[in-house]
Each structure stands twice: as C-alpha cells, then as structure tokens.
Amino acid sequence: MAEVRYEAASRIYPGSPPVKAVDGLDLEVADGEFLVLVGPSGSGKSTALRMLAGLEDVNEGVIRIGDRDVTNVPPKGRDIAMVFQSYALYPHMTVAQNMGFALKLQGLAKSEIETKVQEAAKLLDLEKYLARKPKALSGGQRQRVAMGRAIVRDPAVFLMDEPLSNLDAKLRVETRANIAALQRRLGTTTIYVTHDQVEAMTMGHRVAVLKDGLLQQCDTPRALYDRPQNAFVAGFIGSPAMNLHTARVEGDAVLLGGLAVPLPRETIKAIGDAGLSEVTLGVRPESLGLVPSGSDGGFELVVELVEELGADALVHGSIAGEGGDRLVMRVDGRTPPALGQTVTVTVRDAGELHLFDPRSGARLV
C-alpha cells in the first residue's frame, strides 16, 4: 500500500505574523496515482512536497504513507525517492556508480546492485552510457540518470520537484512524455511539482492547484479545464489563459462587449440568490469566434497583436467602446485578421461561459 494522505497538514514559518506556507492541506493520493501539484511561485507546492519527504517540519496535522504516520519519521525511514530540479550527480562517478550509490550505502551485494542498475538503465535507455561520467552527458541524459538513481531504490513513492526546469523546451516535452510513460509502467505512486500548468495538464492523472498555501481544487485535467471551481483556477489552468471580465447582468442575460448573451435559468437563479448585479465572466479563447463585420449577435474587437502558431493564431485585442477591456481569442491560423483591424466577435456557445462571484471568486453554478 502506497497511498499518501495529507490530513490538515500545515507548515508555519515563524515571523510577525507567522507565515503559513502550507495551510491545512487535506489531500489524498491513491496507490499508483500520478498527482501533480501546480501553482504560481510562493503557492506552497514545493513546501508540501518537502513536508512529505521529511525535509520540512509539519507544524500542524498529519502526513501518512500507506497506514504509517510519517509526520515525525526521518527522511530515510519514509521509503521515498526524490528527484530534484538539479541533477545532483557525483561528477567523479560513472553513470552506473551514480545510479547504484544509494544501494551501496545500504550494503547490498555488488551483483544485486549491478542487476538493479542494468534493469533501470534498460527502462531509461541508458545502457550505452553506464561507463560515462556526467560531464559527457546531455542535460536530458543527466536527468534520466537522476531518475534511474530513484528507480533502483524501488520506493513506495516517487517525489519530483520541478525535474524538467533546466531542460530546453523541446527536450522538456520529450522528457515529460517519457516520465509519464515510465510511471505507467512502474505503477509507483508519484507526486510531481511544477509551476508549468501545461506540464501539469499533460502528465497528471489528477492535478492539485495551490495558491498562497491553500488547495484551490484537485481534479482531473479535463474537469479543471471544463469546470474550474473558482476564478483563480479558471485563470491559471489553460494556455492561453481564460478571459476574465467583470460583466453586468441585465434580465436573463450577461453583457459582453455590448452583446447580451442569454443565460440558462439555473444560472439566473444562482445570480439572483447571491444578490448580484455584476459577475466575473470567464470565456475561453476557443469559445470566441469571428463573424462577418456588422453581423447581429456580435461585438467589435480592435486587433492589437496576432500570434501566429501555425495551425492556430491567437488574436489579442480591445473591446471597442468598453474602456479597453482586452480579450484573447483563438482563430484559424491560415486566415488571421491584420494588426489594427476591427473585427466582429461572437460567443460560439453560451454554455461555454463560466460565471463567478466577483466577491469570493467562487463558481456560481
């Protein structure tokens, strides 16, 4: 059993006032699950991981691995293996020696160490590099050696703290696919920290979003994208980010750029129950579309920037006549509008709008 549970776990740094880097975290990670902790700098994601590793104190609450309370257990007694942002390889040792060093310290027989190292090297496609020193390897190969060093220990839980940040963009994409595939093969419970929400969405079985030490939402990548529970998650998950604007409610519609978008009955009821005349309106860039100039059911957008991405293009612009409120929309990359052009925009499907309470940020329906 290798499930992990944080039970109202907090890390409090002394000060005036004290700072809760992680605040009452309640989170359960299933046996064999790949969970990603994501959030902006200072959100507490790395601190939460280090609390599980035993590298940070748990000032309140409990952390369990399987049936064991490991809150006060030293790191070496927790049956975890950690992969850091820095590779932390011994430069004077070969790849094989680096991978087997922890096993050597445990007193395992040389033949057993060699077997485990060979098995890990085969998994990571490192067999032909075993005799090399780290300086003769690329960044991606060094990161795989660091992964191999963790794998040979056969831990109950893998902990990974932004392991890909030092790699270039192309190698990062390739390596994250390799890590996800490797975790599926090994079936080891894995908790992975990143600030990159694209990385989080493409790797995790579930993603836990943190802000200021508080857990905002934990769900599958698709659920986070389709039904964010608050405005922070809505704006953080998705690339480019969701458009978020304060919008006036009139009757059974919400106004976007002067366009009255009708709302479902249950949404109108929720707005009325909350006593709101304005809401925070969220719309994804792909939920907006271009229509012929002057069309009914559209509003005007002045194009300020066009990012051509090949198949798609991202159009950044200001809503005409609304004090410069800015929007981003995704359009066909073959026929993007020109810089400075005024285009007519519509909402493709009112069902894809997201409405939040402007006071608390909580989702209305």
C-alpha positions, -999 to +999 in steps of 0.1 A: +000+000+000+015+033-010-013+058-009-004+092+005-026+114+028-022+149+040-046+155+069-049+192+077-012+195+073+004+229+077+039+244+075+043+276+095+073+298+093+080+319+124+076+357+120+054+386+128+029+375+119+038+338+113+035+327+076+015+295+067+034+283+036+010+253+035-023+259+052-044+229+064-038+208+034-062+179+030-052+157+001-053+120-007-032+104-034-043+069-044-019+039-047-002+041-081-016+075-090+004+103-107-006+135-089+007+169-100+010+199-076+008+231-095+006+268-087+025+301-091+057+309-072+050+310-034+019+288-036+034+262-013+037+233-038+074+226-032+069+230+006+041+205+005+064+180-013+093+186+011+069+180+041+061+146+026+098+140+021+107+149+057+127+179+046+103+204+061+086+202+095+048+196+098+037+221+124+000+211+124-018+180+111-006+146+099+010+130+068+006+093+061+022+069+036+001+038+034-010+030+070+020+047+086+020+081+102+053+095+089+048+131+103+079+128+125+098+100+107+132+110+094+135+111+055+155+078+053+127+060+071+099+071+047+105+047+018+105+076-007+129+086-035+132+122-046+142+137-080+153+174-077+155+202-102+193+200-100+206+166-111+230+164-081+251+138-097+286+129-084+310+142-112+338+117-104+315+087-106+302+069-137+265+067-146+264+032-131+281+042-099+258+072-095+227+051-100+239+024-076+254+046-049+224+046-025+222+008-028+259+005-020+253+026+012+225+001+021+251-027+019+236-046-010+258-072-028+277-059-058+259-084-081+225-073-069+234-036-074+246-044-109+213-062-117+191-033-104+212-007-123+210-027-155+172-030-152+168+007-146+192+016-174+172-005-198+140+013-188+156+047-193+176+038-224+209+045-206+226+011-212+252+025-235+261+054-211+267+034-180+305+038-182+304+076-189+309+104-164+281+130-160+301+157-179+299+136-210+261+135-210+235+160-222+210+176-198+183+152-207+206+122-201+217+135-168+180+139-157+174+103-167+204+092-146+188+111-117+155+092-124+175+059-125+190+066-092+155+069-077+141+039-096+168+014-084+157+020-048+122+007-056+105+032-033+068+033-022+066+069-035+084+090-061+087+127-054+097+150-082+104+187-076+104+206-110+127+180-126+125+194-161+131+232-154+167+231-165+159+215-199+152+233-232+116+234-245+119+206-270+137+183-246+112+192-218+083+180-240+101+147-248+112+140-213+078+147-197+062+121-221+090+097-211+083+102-173+046+098-177+051+065-197+076+053-172+053+059-143+025+039-160+049+010-165+062+011-129+029+018-113+046+037-084+027+064-066+042+097-079+038+133-067+052+158-091+057+196-086+057+221-114+048+258-120+040+250-156+003+243-160+008+228-195+032+202-179+006+196-152-023+190-176-004+167-199+012+145-172-011+141-142-039+116-135-052+144-113-039+179-107-040+198-074-039+236-078-025+256-049-024+294-041-010+310-011-006+277+007-043+268+002-056+240-020-080+255-046-091+224-065-080+189-071-094+170-101-087+155-135-071+179-160-103+178-181-125+187-151-102+215-141-104+229-176-142+225-181-154+233-146-129+254-126-143+259-091-131+295-087-118+324-108-082+317-098-083+281-112-101+294-142-074+319-150-045+297-141-054+265-160-054+268-197-029+282-223-036+309-232-055+318-200-093+322-198-105+357-204-120+370-171-140+403-170-165+420-147-198+419-166-232+434-159-263+412-157-294+425-174-326+404-171-317+369-182-285+378-200-250+389-193-233+417-213-200+411-231-188+440-252-224+452-255-235+417-266-263+403-245-256+366-240-286+347-227-281+326-196-297+293-185-325+295-159-304+279-131-276+304-137-300+334-134-314+318-102-279+315-087-271+351-096-304+363-080-298+341-049-264+357-045-279+392-049-255+401-077-259+427-105-224+420-118-205+388-122-170+378-131-174+363-166-150+338-180-147+327-216-120+305-231-102+319-263-115+290-283-151+298-272-150+330-292-153+331-330-151+356-359-183+365-378-187+389-408-185+426-400-218+441-388-234+407-380-261+406-354-251+387-322-215+400-322-193+428-308-164+447-322-128+440-312-098+461-322-068+438-330-036+447-311-015+416-316-016+384-336+005+354-325+008+330-355+013+295-342+008+276-375-025+257-374-039+284-350-034+320-343-040+339-311-057+373-316-053+398-288-075+429-288-095+455-270-133+456-270-144+486-289-162+512-267-156+494-233-127+513-218-101+490-233-111+456-218-088+431-235-096+397-249-077+368-264-093+345-290-081+315-310-087+316-347-077+297-379-040+302-384-044+304-422-066+335-423-059+356-392-070+392-391-045+420-396-030+442-369-052+473-362-082+457-379-116+459-362-133+425-363-167+413-351-166+386-325-193+363-311-196+337-284-198+303-301-219+286-273-233+304-243-230+270-224-192+275-225-193+307-204-181+305-168-196+327-141-180+335-108-190+356-077-169+388-080-166+390-042-154+355-033-143+342-068-164+311-063-181+294-092-218+303-093-232+271-110 
